[in-house]
Amino acid sequence: MREVETIVVGGGPAGSTCARRLRQLGRDVLVLDKARFPRLKLCAGWITEKVLRDLEIGPGDYPHPMLPLDIRSHLRGLPFGLSWFPTPGKNFSIRRVEFDAWLLARSGAEVVQHDVRTVRRDGARWIVDDAFACRWLIGAGGTMCPVRRALFPNQRPKSRQIVTLEKEFAYPSREEACRLYFKRGLVGYAWVVPKGDGHVNIGLGAKAKYLRKSGTNIHDHFRAFLDDLVREGRLDAATADGLQETGHPYYLFTRDGEVRLDHCLLIGDAAGLATMDLGEGIGPAVESGLMAADEILGRGTWDKSKVTLFSLAGLAQRFMRAANRRHMPAA
Ligand SMILES: Cc1cc2nc3c(=O)[nH]c(=O)nc-3n(C[C@H](O)[C@H](O)[C@H](O)COP(=O)(O)OP(=O)(O)OC[C@H]3O[C@@H](n4cnc5c(N)ncnc54)[C@H](O)[C@@H]3O)c2cc1C
């Protein structure tokens, strides 16, 4: 049996961030991921300036293209783009296939390709698949995290199942603006995100419950969205016809669920951190990875309520806090 102080299950942004901070402080950590990196991750690949700060990525550090984004929101069929977005500072696009592999390699942690199936407690140790033992176990396996499934079994509210379809492909004549479409009678949104190397990511996500109720099909919504892009001159018809989109169900867990057991912490999507409206999850994954590492290091506590929310709800929350502060009598 392989013994380490900390096992991180999942090498996405949450897991690699946690592993990196532990390695920086000289701690013993092993990352288990079922995928071999670089791996495909369905994601539009939008990140905020804060993500770069939290990850300590300075100008010139990142070896792959990263494009500053001019984000335009198209609301409910209005024919113009609003240059508005609820994030302070700049926004960027990256390709997850490059970003996640680079972060994981940079973490300095040993990575073993292993599909985690079982987790059990044995005295003060967690045992993973009867092959690995650790004192601290981090569940960073994303929306289908096996640690979450094994130890936090009652947390998958069906109403929050999201269905997504997307395609990332080389399209050098793509426009530079990033577009979000909140429309088409869809409880969800669609996006066009340009990437730095001439690629573009086109996708769409919707609540599964809504699709079931409305009797509509996610593929039909995606095709209708492509037709709109062709009509608007943002995509040529031959490319649209040849696109083979891929998709999967994605679970947005409630944020009030449990994220800790004795020496076991859930982080990132496994902890239900991606926002419901915008689906921003990379930033929360990174923040949670840092906080979980700090708890292991005895320097802090992993606290979900401290994670920054860049979403419409988060915007409202920040607005209310600011308004309350203004009306507070001076101490
Ligand atoms: C279509 C779509 C678009 C999105 N767009 C954006 C966006 O533009 N910006 C944004 O901020 N967020 C976006 N998100 C959300 C974002 O992708 C996630 O919030 C983010 O990836 C969470 O990071 P994570 O490290 O928690 O999990 P993941 O990135 O999902 O990493 C989990 C890792 O765990 C591994 N794993 C899973 N099961 C096992 C197992 N049994 N054994 C071992 N390893 C396992 C996986 O292989 C994976 O590498 C999007 C999500 C979707 C679905």
The ligand as a MOL file (V3000), in Angstrom:
LIG
                    3D

  0  0  0     0  0            999 V3000
M  V30 BEGIN CTAB
M  V30 COUNTS 53 58 0 0 0
M  V30 BEGIN ATOM
M  V30 1 C -19.8830 23.2240 -20.8350 0
M  V30 2 C -19.2260 23.9020 -19.6600 0
M  V30 3 C -18.6510 25.1630 -19.8240 0
M  V30 4 C -18.0040 25.7900 -18.7550 0
M  V30 5 N -17.4270 27.0090 -18.9520 0
M  V30 6 C -16.7680 27.6210 -17.9320 0
M  V30 7 C -16.0650 28.8500 -18.1450 0
M  V30 8 O -16.0200 29.3830 -19.2360 0
M  V30 9 N -15.4320 29.4170 -17.0800 0
M  V30 10 C -15.4470 28.8510 -15.8310 0
M  V30 11 O -14.8660 29.4300 -14.8940 0
M  V30 12 N -16.0720 27.6650 -15.6170 0
M  V30 13 C -16.7140 27.0400 -16.6360 0
M  V30 14 N -17.3130 25.8250 -16.4270 0
M  V30 15 C -17.1870 25.2060 -15.1200 0
M  V30 16 C -15.7690 24.6550 -14.9540 0
M  V30 17 O -15.4440 23.8260 -16.0420 0
M  V30 18 C -15.6570 23.8550 -13.6490 0
M  V30 19 O -16.2340 24.6040 -12.5990 0
M  V30 20 C -14.1970 23.5350 -13.2930 0
M  V30 21 O -13.6360 22.6780 -14.2510 0
M  V30 22 C -14.1170 22.8920 -11.9120 0
M  V30 23 O -12.8100 22.4710 -11.6650 0
M  V30 24 P -12.5440 21.1860 -10.7510 0
M  V30 25 O -11.0640 21.0920 -10.6150 0
M  V30 26 O -13.3900 21.2390 -9.5450 0
M  V30 27 O -13.0920 19.9470 -11.5880 0
M  V30 28 P -12.6680 19.3310 -13.0860 0
M  V30 29 O -12.0230 20.4320 -13.8370 0
M  V30 30 O -13.9010 18.7420 -13.5500 0
M  V30 31 O -11.5850 18.2850 -12.7040 0
M  V30 32 C -11.9390 17.0760 -12.0820 0
M  V30 33 C -10.9040 16.0160 -12.3880 0
M  V30 34 O -11.2580 14.8400 -11.6550 0
M  V30 35 C -10.9970 13.7100 -12.4390 0
M  V30 36 N -11.8180 12.5760 -11.9970 0
M  V30 37 C -13.1590 12.4540 -12.0930 0
M  V30 38 N -13.5500 11.2400 -11.6370 0
M  V30 39 C -12.4200 10.6120 -11.2230 0
M  V30 40 C -12.1720 9.3300 -10.6720 0
M  V30 41 N -13.1580 8.4330 -10.4620 0
M  V30 42 N -10.9010 8.9960 -10.3580 0
M  V30 43 C -9.8830 9.8770 -10.5770 0
M  V30 44 N -10.0730 11.0940 -11.1240 0
M  V30 45 C -11.3230 11.4690 -11.4390 0
M  V30 46 C -11.3330 14.1400 -13.8670 0
M  V30 47 O -10.6590 13.3450 -14.8330 0
M  V30 48 C -10.8620 15.6030 -13.8610 0
M  V30 49 O -9.5520 15.7400 -14.3750 0
M  V30 50 C -17.9560 25.1580 -17.4830 0
M  V30 51 C -18.5280 23.8920 -17.3150 0
M  V30 52 C -19.1630 23.2650 -18.4050 0
M  V30 53 C -19.7500 21.9030 -18.2090 0
M  V30 END ATOM
M  V30 BEGIN BOND
M  V30 1 1 1 2
M  V30 2 1 2 3
M  V30 3 2 2 52
M  V30 4 2 3 4
M  V30 5 1 4 5
M  V30 6 1 4 50
M  V30 7 2 5 6
M  V30 8 1 6 7
M  V30 9 1 6 13
M  V30 10 2 7 8
M  V30 11 1 7 9
M  V30 12 1 9 10
M  V30 13 2 10 11
M  V30 14 1 10 12
M  V30 15 2 12 13
M  V30 16 1 13 14
M  V30 17 1 14 15
M  V30 18 1 14 50
M  V30 19 1 15 16
M  V30 20 1 16 17
M  V30 21 1 16 18
M  V30 22 1 18 19
M  V30 23 1 18 20
M  V30 24 1 20 21
M  V30 25 1 20 22
M  V30 26 1 22 23
M  V30 27 1 23 24
M  V30 28 2 24 25
M  V30 29 1 24 26
M  V30 30 1 24 27
M  V30 31 1 27 28
M  V30 32 2 28 29
M  V30 33 1 28 30
M  V30 34 1 28 31
M  V30 35 1 31 32
M  V30 36 1 32 33
M  V30 37 1 33 34
M  V30 38 1 33 48
M  V30 39 1 34 35
M  V30 40 1 35 36
M  V30 41 1 35 46
M  V30 42 1 36 37
M  V30 43 1 36 45
M  V30 44 2 37 38
M  V30 45 1 38 39
M  V30 46 1 39 40
M  V30 47 2 39 45
M  V30 48 1 40 41
M  V30 49 2 40 42
M  V30 50 1 42 43
M  V30 51 2 43 44
M  V30 52 1 44 45
M  V30 53 1 46 47
M  V30 54 1 46 48
M  V30 55 1 48 49
M  V30 56 2 50 51
M  V30 57 1 51 52
M  V30 58 1 52 53
M  V30 END BOND
M  V30 END CTAB
M  END
